[in-house]
Amino acid sequence: MIGETLRRATKARDVDDSAFRKDLAGRVGEDRRAPAAGYDSFISDPLSIWIESTLGVRWSDESARLVRAKPRRIGGKDGAAEALSSATGIPRGQCEVAIKRALLAGYATADPTTGFPVFAFRLHQFISKGDTVYSTVEPEDRRHITFQCQKFVPGDRARRLLPLAFCRECGQEYYVVQRRAGEGGMDVFDPRDLLDNRVDGCGYLYLSTTDPWPELQEEILDRVPEEWLDKGDGQLRLRDAREDDLPIPCAVTPDAHQSPAGVKCHFVPGSFRFCLACGVSYSSRQRSEFGKLTALGSEGRSTATTVLTLSAIRRLKQDETLPKHAKKLLSFTDNRQDASLQAGHFNDFVEIGLLRSALYIACKGASGLTHEVLTEKVFEALNLPLSLYAVDPDVRYQAKADTERALKDVLGYRLYRDLRRGWRVTSPNLEQCGLLEIAYNSLAELCANEAEWKSLHPVLAGARPDTRMAIAQVLLDYMRRELAIKVDYLNELTQDRLRQQSSQKLREPWAVDENERLERAAVMFPRPRQAKERRENVFLSPRGSFGQFLGRTGTFSDWSGGKLKSAERQTIIEDLLKALRAAGLVEIVVQEKGESPGYQVPASAFRWVAGDASKVRLDPLRVPRPPKDGARANPFFIAFYGGDALDAVGLQAREHTAQVPSAKREEREADFMSARRRLASVTRSEAATRSR
C-alpha cells in the first residue's frame, strides 16, 4: 500500500465562513489588483487560500487527513470559476481571469524553506485520437455530420448515417458502404469498415454537387485513368476490361436506399482505384486501401504520442522563463512493454528526423551532392557534439578521427537505406515531401543523343528525348527505391566492418544496435523471378509493374505501331538497360553464362538535389495518374525536415520500469531530475512507488 501525507501551502481558513467569503469577494472584486507579492503575503491571500482548498487539497472526514482535491477545469460548466462566482457574486469571466493570474503568481513564488513554488499546479489537457465521421446521404448544405457512431440521425430514423473516408491527396469524401439487394429490387447501402474491402458488394458512394461525375462518354474518358484507355484505329476508347470498374450512377435517399427520388450519386465498386475528384489513380497491385483513403481516426497511437511529445519539449526548450531543470516531460503508459516501445519510437523518430534534416540542409547549401562528399557534408550539417555519439567524449587525435569516420559510415548506410521505397504515411521521407530529388549524371545528354538509340527497338529510336528521359528516370528510380544500388554501405563485408567500428567507437542512438538487421543491396534482373531466388533481388518482366508502365497508352505518345506485345516490352527493357549502361548509369554486377545479367545503379551516378516542396514526384508505377493539382506534401514534415528537427539534437527518451536494473534506473532518475535527459516513459504503478 502506498500512502502520502499532505500539508497546506497556504494559511488554513474555513472557505465557507461568511467572514472569509467577504474577504474573498473584496479580493476578487479588485479587478486590476495584482496577486499578492512575497511569500507571506501570498499564502495569506484569500484567493490563494480558496484556490488551494478548491483545486489542491481537501479535508477527508473518512481518513481524518488532507487528501488531493479532484481535478476540475477552470472555466466552463461546473468549473472553478463558476464556483468562485457563486461564492462571491462576481461575474464568472472576471473570476476565471483572477484564478489564472493567481496560479501563475503561485508558480513564481517560492517557499523559502523548500525552494519549491507555492503552487506547482498541473494543467490537464485531454487529447484523443480522431474518430470516424458519419454523414447522411444528402447534398452538402443539408446533410447531418457527426462523430458519434450511431445508426440514424437523433430523432429522425428516416435519415441513415454512413461512415466517411477521405482521399489522401485532395480530401474528397466518400461514403464507405456495402451494397446489398433490398426489397422491391432496389439496393440498400450499409456501413462497413474501411479496410474490409473483400466482402461482396463493397465499394464507395461519391456525392458532389460542385464536381459531379460526368454523364457524357467524352467527358468520362477525360477523367478516368490513362491506363484504362485504348487507342485503336485512332479512336480513344475505354478498355473492355475496365467497363465494370466505372462508377455506377444511382439515386440514394437519406435512408440509404436506392430510389429515383434520391440524390444523384455514383457507386464505385470494389477497391478504390482512382479519385473521382482529383484524378489520382493507383496500380491494381496496390491492394491496401490505407494508403489511398483515410479516416480521422486512422493515425498510429505511437506516432501521435511522439509528435505531441516532441512538440511540447521543443517549446519547453524555447521558453526562456523556465529554469533548465523544468524543461522535461514524464510520459505515463499502462505497462512496461508500452513504456519501452514508446521510448524507442520517440528515439527512432528523432534520429531519422535529424538525419533527413541534415541531408536537406547539406543539399540546400550546394547545387547538388555527389556520393564522394555526401556523408562529409551531412556530418557537417548535423554538427553533433562529440559527447552525443562518442563512447569516449574526451577522445582526441587519431582516435577522434576514427570516431568521426565511424559515425560518417553509419550516416552513409542510413542515408542510402532511407532511399528504399517507403510509403509510410505517418513518416514520409524527403522525396515524399518534395525536399529531395535524385538526379542522374548525363541522363539528359544520353537521351538527346540519337546515335545511342538508333539501333535499339523502334519505339525507343523514334521517341522524343524528353520521352526517353522520363522512361529512363522511372526505371532508375525503381531500381534505386528497391536498393539495387552499387555502394559499399549496402555491401555485406563493409557492413561487418561498420558494425565493429560502431560498437567500439559510438554510443546509442547513433551506434548500430547489435540486433539490427542491416539491409544489403539488391540486384536487378531483366526477367521474371524464378523459384528459390533471393527475395531481396528485383526482377523486371514485361508483365511486372514496369512492363505494364511501358504498355500504357500515354507512355510512348508518339508511337503509332499499335499495342506493345509482351516480347516487345521485354526487348525495350533490355535495350533501355543497354543504353543506360553506355552512360555509366547502370552496371552489370552479376554475369553467368546463358543467364540474364544482373544490374545495379552505381552510387556515383547520383546527384542529391534539394527540392523546394513545391512539387512532389509520384512514382508512376504505383500512382499512374497524379492529382490534377499535383501531389500535396505534408506541411508538418516540410517544416520539421526544413530545420525544426535540429531543435531535437540531444533529445532522448528512456523507459523507467522494473525491468531496468536498479543502478541504471537511479542513473536515469538523476539525469531526468537535472534535465540532462528530458523525456522518461514509465508505467503508472511504478510511477507511484518511485515518484519525486
Sequence and secondary structure as in RCSB ss.txt:
>XXXX:A:sequence
MIGETLRRATKARDVDDSAFRKDLAGRVGEDRRAPAAGYDSFISDPLSIWIESTLGVRWSDESARLVRAKPRRIG
GKDGAAEALSSATGIPRGQCEVAIKRALLAGYATADPTTGFPVFAFRLHQFISKGDTVYSTVEPEDRRHITFQCQ
KFVPGDRARRLLPLAFCRECGQEYYVVQRRAGEGGMDVFDPRDLLDNRVDGCGYLYLSTTDPWPELQEEILDRVP
EEWLDKGDGQLRLRDAREDDLPIPCAVTPDAHQSPAGVKCHFVPGSFRFCLACGVSYSSRQRSEFGKLTALGSEG
RSTATTVLTLSAIRRLKQDETLPKHAKKLLSFTDNRQDASLQAGHFNDFVEIGLLRSALYIACKGASGLTHEVLT
EKVFEALNLPLSLYAVDPDVRYQAKADTERALKDVLGYRLYRDLRRGWRVTSPNLEQCGLLEIAYNSLAELCANE
AEWKSLHPVLAGARPDTRMAIAQVLLDYMRRELAIKVDYLNELTQDRLRQQSSQKLREPWAVDENERLERAAVMF
PRPRQAKERRENVFLSPRGSFGQFLGRTGTFSDWSGGKLKSAERQTIIEDLLKALRAAGLVEIVVQEKGESPGYQ
VPASAFRWVAGDASKVRLDPLRVPRPPKDGARANPFFIAFYGGDALDAVGLQAREHTAQVPSAKREEREADFMSA
RRRLASVTRSEAATRSR
>XXXX:A:secstr
        SS    TTSHHHHHHHHHHHH TT     SHHHHHH HHHHHHIIIIIEEEETTTTEEEE     SS
STT HHHHHHHHH   HHHHHHHHHHHHHHHHHSB TTT SBS              EEE SS TTT  EESS  
SEETTEEEEE EEEEEETTT  EEEEEEEEE GGG EEEEE  TT  SSTTEEEEE  SSS    SHHHHHHHS 
GGGEEEETTEEEE GGGGGGS EEEEE TTSBB TTSEEEEEEESS  B TTT  B  TT   STTTEE TT S 
HHHHHHHHHHHHHHHHHH TTS GGG  EEEEESSHHHHHHHHHHHHHHHHHHHHHHHHHHHHHTSS B HHHHH
HHHHHHH   GGGTBSSTT  HHHHHHHHHHHHHHHHHHHHHTTS    TTS  TGGGTSEEEEETTHHHHHH G
GGTTTS HHHHTS HHHHHHHHHHHHHHHHHTT EE GGGSHHHHHHHHHHHHHHB TTTS  TT        EE
SS   TT  TTSEE  TTSHHHHHHTSTTTTTT  S S  HHHHHHHHHHHHHHHHHTTSSEEEE  TTS  EEE
EEGGGEEEEE  SS     TTT SS  TT     HHHHHHHTTGGGGGTT  EEE STTS HHHHHHHHHHHHTT
SS EEEEEHHHHHHS  
